[in-house]
Amino acid sequence: MVAGKVAAGSTKVGLKERSSKFLRGVWAELKKVHWPDKKTIVVYTSVVLVSVFIIALAIWVVDSCLTFILNRVL
């Protein structure tokens, strides 16, 4: 079979049909997803924000200490 040519006896599926099939598959998979409730989302978001704050604070402390030490040495 040559690139770009369709073999005899086969049918070429159009973009509309392929897109429709893809979107039906996506919708079917989304129905299977267990979506968290609002309380769970709030808890997880809070955990992420607190973790980011703690890591940022730790990086700031280390950076400040190293800056202080290097300014004294140099």
Summary of the structure (lengths in Angstrom):
residues: 74
radius of gyration: 28.0
end to end distance: 71.8
largest distance: 81.5
contacts: 114
relative contact order: 0.05
helix: 73%
strand: 0%
